[in-house]
Amino acid sequence: MSFTSDLKIIYHMLFTRGRGKNHAERLDNFYSGQAEGYDDFRKRLLKGREEMMQAVPAQDDSVWVDMGGGTGANLEFIAEKIPRMKRMYVVDLATSLLGVAGKRFEKHGWNHVSPVEADATLFTPEEGFADVVTFSYSLTMIPDWFAAIDNALRILKPGGIIGVVDFYVSRKWAAEGFRRHGWIRRSYMPVHFSTDNVFLSPDHVPYLHKHFEPVEFRENLAKIPYFPIMKAPYYIFIGRKPG
């Protein structure tokens, strides 16, 4: 991807405010101008996606829902598993990104993978349940993120798996065993990311640990393209619904 293409993406990230009467319209307004170059730029920005997707212990013949899955790029990380899945859904409200996803699935011949325009806080798969629900850098863009997690808990089978990777900031007094970010990171990073309609929260990690049995949890830092002195905190959480 060329520097010119990167500039176009950065321009939309900084100056497209996501106008609209509801969250779906705002998302589509924000992403429509950057949909085609979306995957390449965010491959360098959104770290840990491949690790999270591959760490999910999905069984053959599973129903997998990727909430806020956008262009469906996350599925490329588990391409060898997809033919063995019973059904997969990529759920998003941005139709421009789902259009890219549809082309991707058609190219691969993944006829059992469906791009679905729906709200992550309300979506229910046709089967009525899911074995796996994943969120890859989508919780920070869902206003009622806690309702999205609650919905994942609702549709997951007992013993089902949730996988999340996203940006975050720690609580000021994070619990023992969890990272504690300094004042500058906790104060500045949410402001910086909010210009891109990404809202970092100190509550994702505690909420996930409260509602799911942790299988794997990691906290790390990622470099931000064109901002060499900045590193964004992100986490990977794999959890199991209590059975």
Secondary structure, 3 states (H helix, E strand, C coil): CCHHHHHHHHHHHHHCCCCCCCHHHHHHHHHCCCCCCHHHHHHHHCCCHHHHHHHCCCCCCCEEEEECCCCCHHHHHHCCCHHHCCEEEEEECCHHHHHHHHHHHHHHCCCCEEEEECCCCCCCCCCCCEEEEEEECCHHHCCCHHHHHHHHHHHEEEEEEEEEEEECCCCCCCCCCCCCCCHHHHHHHHHHHHCCCCCCCCCHHHHHHHHCEEEEEEEEEEEECCEEEEEEEEEEEEEECCC
